[in-house]
Amino acid sequence: MSSESLAVAHRVHPEPARIAALSAAIALNLAVIVIASRPITPAQLSVARQLTPVQLIHFIDPPAVLPAPPPVVLKPLPHPPTLATTHLHQTPTAAPVPVPSSDGQIAMPTQPTLTPAVLTHGDPVTAAPVEASLAYRLAPLQFPVQALRERIHGTVLLRVLVDETGKPLDVVVEHGSGYGLLDRSAREQVLAGWRFQPAMVQGKPVRAWARVPVSFDLREQ
């Protein structure tokens, strides 16, 4: 067999399936090109406009000019009535210094050291307390146990508000002893158990402030 006959025998022929696939692909591409090149119809354009509505611009009117407020007229305040002042004249005397006994009690003075305030005019003042030196009716004093253990001592000067019956209403430490323990003990004991001779104004008991020294002395223990 010659070489020409062998070449003819092995020539490749295209398959029908491949030809059909290529034809289908070409036809599909032509269809897409035709569809894409078609002009848009008015119906399609109206649908597109309905899908993307255009927002309208609304202009806001400027606010109206408000009228100016009326001027404020200031009126003078009425003057309060003038109250008559009452002057007190009093003779300060030294308050007695309580000295505790061996059992912790303080002896009551035999004579009151109160010097009552005297009014120059008008009725006696009952609302505002006066300043006075008051005698003691009852002045029990106990040395704090902790102070004895720590060997601390001193004198506390208290400012005591006494009512018309001689009972302390308020106690303020005016000058401390240098030890908070002694200051607190003196204030609590005076407020709880001490009693005084009330201050007298024109024969009537009144409230009064008095300075009361409380001494804690280790030599008496």
C-alpha positions in Angstrom: 0.0 0.0 0.0 1.4 3.4 -1.0 1.9 6.4 1.4 -0.9 8.4 -0.3 -3.5 5.7 0.5 -2.4 5.7 4.2 -2.8 9.5 4.4 -6.3 9.3 3.0 -7.3 6.5 5.3 -6.3 8.5 8.5 -7.9 11.9 7.6 -10.0 13.2 10.5 -13.6 14.0 9.7 -15.5 16.6 12.0 -18.1 15.1 14.4 -21.8 16.0 14.0 -22.2 16.7 17.8 -19.3 19.3 17.8 -20.8 21.0 14.7 -24.2 21.2 16.4 -22.7 22.8 19.6 -20.8 25.4 17.7 -23.9 26.3 15.7 -26.0 26.7 18.9 -23.4 28.9 20.5 -23.2 31.1 17.4 -27.0 31.4 17.2 -27.2 32.3 21.0 -24.7 35.1 20.6 -26.5 36.5 17.6 -29.8 36.4 19.5 -28.2 38.4 22.5 -26.7 40.9 20.1 -30.1 41.4 18.3 -31.9 41.8 21.6 -29.4 44.3 23.0 -29.5 46.4 19.8 -33.3 46.7 19.8 -34.5 50.2 20.7 -36.4 50.8 24.0 -40.2 51.2 23.5 -42.3 53.9 25.2 -43.9 51.3 27.4 -40.6 50.1 28.7 -39.5 53.7 29.3 -42.6 54.4 31.4 -42.0 51.3 33.5 -38.5 52.5 34.2 -39.7 55.9 35.2 -42.2 54.3 37.6 -39.5 52.3 39.3 -37.3 55.3 40.0 -39.5 58.2 41.0 -37.9 61.7 41.1 -38.0 63.5 44.5 -39.4 66.9 44.3 -37.7 69.8 46.1 -39.9 71.7 48.5 -38.9 75.2 49.5 -39.4 76.1 53.2 -40.9 79.5 54.0 -38.8 81.6 56.3 -40.3 82.0 59.9 -42.3 85.0 60.6 -40.7 87.8 62.5 -41.8 87.7 66.1 -42.8 91.0 67.7 -40.5 92.5 70.3 -41.5 91.7 73.9 -42.9 94.6 75.9 -40.4 96.4 78.3 -40.2 95.1 81.8 -41.2 97.6 84.4 -39.5 97.1 87.8 -41.5 98.1 90.8 -39.8 98.9 94.1 -40.3 96.3 96.9 -42.3 97.5 99.9 -40.2 98.2 102.9 -40.7 95.8 105.8 -42.0 97.3 109.0 -39.3 98.4 111.5 -39.3 96.4 114.7 -38.5 97.9 117.9 -35.1 96.6 119.2 -34.7 95.6 122.8 -31.3 96.1 124.4 -30.1 93.8 127.2 -27.7 94.9 129.9 -26.0 92.2 131.9 -23.1 92.0 134.2 -20.8 89.0 133.3 -19.5 87.0 136.2 -17.1 84.1 136.2 -18.7 80.7 136.1 -17.8 78.4 139.0 -15.3 75.7 138.1 -16.8 72.3 139.0 -14.3 70.2 141.0 -15.1 66.4 141.1 -15.0 64.6 144.4 -13.6 61.2 145.1 -16.8 59.5 144.0 -17.0 61.5 140.7 -19.7 63.9 142.0 -19.4 67.7 141.9 -20.7 69.6 144.9 -23.6 72.0 144.2 -22.8 75.7 145.0 -24.7 77.0 148.0 -25.3 80.4 146.4 -26.4 80.9 142.7 -23.9 82.9 140.7 -26.5 83.9 138.1 -26.6 87.5 137.1 -29.9 87.9 135.2 -30.2 90.2 132.2 -32.2 93.4 132.6 -34.3 94.9 129.9 -34.1 98.7 129.3 -37.7 98.9 127.9 -40.5 96.8 126.6 -41.6 93.3 127.5 -39.1 90.5 128.5 -37.6 88.7 125.6 -38.6 85.0 125.6 -37.6 84.0 122.0 -33.9 84.8 121.9 -31.7 83.3 124.6 -29.7 85.6 126.8 -26.1 85.3 127.9 -25.8 84.5 131.6 -23.6 82.7 134.2 -25.7 79.9 135.7 -25.4 78.1 139.0 -25.4 74.3 139.1 -28.3 72.3 140.5 -26.8 68.9 139.6 -23.4 68.3 138.0 -22.4 64.6 138.1 -19.0 63.9 136.4 -17.4 60.6 135.7 -13.8 60.3 134.6 -13.7 58.2 131.3 -12.2 54.8 131.9 -10.1 55.0 128.7 -8.8 58.4 129.8 -7.7 56.9 133.1 -5.9 54.1 131.3 -4.2 56.4 128.9 -3.4 58.9 131.8 -4.9 61.9 129.9 -6.5 64.9 131.6 -7.5 68.5 130.8 -10.3 71.1 131.0 -13.1 71.5 128.4 -14.9 74.8 128.1 -18.5 74.2 126.9 -21.2 76.6 125.7 -24.5 75.3 127.1 -28.0 76.4 126.1 -30.3 76.0 129.1 -34.1 76.2 129.0 -36.5 77.7 131.4 -36.4 74.7 133.7 -32.7 74.5 133.9 -32.2 71.6 131.5 -29.5 71.7 128.8 -30.9 71.8 125.3 -27.6 72.1 123.4 -23.9 71.8 124.2 -21.1 73.1 122.0 -17.4 72.7 122.7 -16.0 76.2 122.7 -12.5 75.4 123.7 -11.3 71.8 123.7 -8.9 70.0 126.1 -6.7 68.7 123.3 -8.2 65.3 123.6 -11.3 64.3 121.7 -12.2 61.7 124.2 -12.5 64.2 127.0 -14.3 66.7 124.8 -17.0 64.2 123.8 -17.3 62.8 127.4 -17.8 66.3 128.8 -20.4 67.3 126.2 -22.4 64.0 126.6 -22.4 64.1 130.4 -23.5 67.8 130.6 -26.2 67.2 128.0 -27.5 64.0 129.7 -27.4 64.7 133.4 -26.5 68.2 134.4 -29.1 70.7 135.7 -28.8 74.5 136.2 -30.5 77.3 137.9 -32.4 79.0 135.0 -31.8 82.6 134.0 -34.4 85.1 135.2 -35.5 88.2 133.4 -38.0 90.5 135.3 -38.8 87.6 137.6 -39.5 85.1 134.8 -37.2 82.2 133.7 -35.9 82.4 130.2 -33.5 80.5 128.0 -29.9 81.4 128.3 -26.4 80.5 127.0 -23.8 79.9 129.6 -20.1 79.0 129.5 -19.4 75.9 131.6 -15.9 74.6 132.3 -15.5 70.8 132.9 -12.3 69.7 134.4 -10.9 66.2 134.3 -8.1 66.0 136.9 -6.1 62.9 137.5 -5.1 64.1 141.0 -8.7 63.6 142.1 -8.8 60.0 141.0 
